[in-house]
Amino acid sequence: MFEVSNRGELRQVASQSFFRAKSCDISWSHTSPEVLVLARNDTDSTGKSYYGETFLHILRADQEMKESVAMQKDGPVHATAWRPDSNEYAVIGGFMPPQTVLYAAPKKKSESREGSQVPFFSFGEKARNVLMFSPHSRFLLIGGLGSLKGDCDIWDRQFLKRFQSFHFANATTVA
């Protein structure tokens, strides 16, 4: 991870090697210097999954925090999403049916420590693989699309209550 100065100079602020990773998805926080890195490998060294392994890490540029995000359930990470106006992020992880969990990245350097990625709310276990926050951050869509049945829930983040459920038969993506 590099910082670009006003003069266009690059300065490395964080780096991380991801072993057993063939590819990765990077998701930047909208409001803080964190980035989620979802690393993937085509094979599973444990033999538990035909589809390979996934590992979720969080990096913080201003203090070189490098930490694995502990999943609440064994299995792959299906989706991640940052809440647009805060340091919160949601993760769908685990073997089917996976668990969807809301985390908060530390707001200050002093709050960050190894193991600081602690979930503070679970949306439960359902066959889901898609996450999307509304642009104003109040609502979270948690859906099961593609090879799943198309069931979706919309949660009100302010009150942490599900207020709408619907079914998108044969839907593969949502935008």
Beta strands, then each sheet from edge to edge (+ up, - down):
strand 1: 2-4
strand 2: 10-12
strand 3: 23-28
strand 4: 34-41
strand 5: 53-60
strand 6: 65-68
strand 7: 77-82
strand 8: 88-93
strand 9: 99-104
strand 10: 119-125
strand 11: 130-133
strand 12: 139-143
strand 13: 151-156
strand 14: 161-167
sheet 1: 1+ 2-
sheet 2: 3+ 4- 5+ 6-
sheet 3: 7+ 8- 9+ 10-
sheet 4: 11+ 12- 13+ 14-
end
